[in-house]
Amino acid sequence: MTKTTLTIKETSEFTGMSQSMLRVGLQQGIFRFGYAVKINSDKDGKFTYNIQKRGVEEYVGLSYEKNGLNREKGAQS
């Protein structure tokens, strides 16, 4: 099965952006390749992130797999 989403760490490594920059950008709706959802209603609530691999590839202009970043089990670089 083909991986369609990326973690914050994977996206950071692929784009060269810091993890904190990605988190804030997703929380504020700046990046179109994903979004953040607040999972606690309190002031210091935690977020969960959905980052679409295809959107990140379009943003960067490179293929995730072709750049040897796919670490999925059984995937070849």
N, C-alpha and C positions, 0 to 999 in steps of 0.2 A: 504494500500500500504506500502511496506517495504522501509524503509529509506536506501539509498545507499551511501549517502555522509555525511560528518561531517563538522562542523564549526571548526575554529581555537580553539575556547573555548572548545568545546566538545573533540577535539583531545588532547588538553592540559590536561584536567581533566582525560582522559582515559590513557594517556601515562605517565603523571607526568612531561612532559617537559614544559618549559615556553612557553607562546604564542609567544614571540619574537624569541626564538630559532626555533620554528616551522616555523615562517614566513621566516626567513633568510634561513633555510634549504630548504624550498620549492622553494624560489627564486633562490637558487644556484643549485637546482637539486640534492641535497644530499639524500632526502627521496624519495623512489620509490612509496610511497602510494599516492602521489598527486603531484600537480604542481601549480606554480604561473604564472599569466599572467599580464604583465604591461598594464594598461588601459589608461595611459597618456604618451605621448611621451617626455614630459619635464624631466629634471634631477630629480626632486622630485616627479615623477609620482607615482600614487597609483597602488596597485596590487589587483587582485581578486584571490581567491584560490579555487582549486578543490581538495578535499581530499576524497578518496575512503575508505569507512568504511571497506570493506573486506581487503584491503591492510594494514590498520592500525591494524586490528585484527591479521593478519598474522605477522606483525612486532612485536606486543606485545605478541602474543601467547595466547590471551584470546578472548572470545566472548563479544562484546559490550553489547548485551541484557542480557546475563547470569550474567553479573556483575552489573546489575541494573542501567546502565547508560543511557538507552534509555528513553528519556523524550518526545517522540512523543505522541501526543494526543491519549488517549485511550490505550496506551501501558501499559502493566503490568510488574512490576519488578519481 
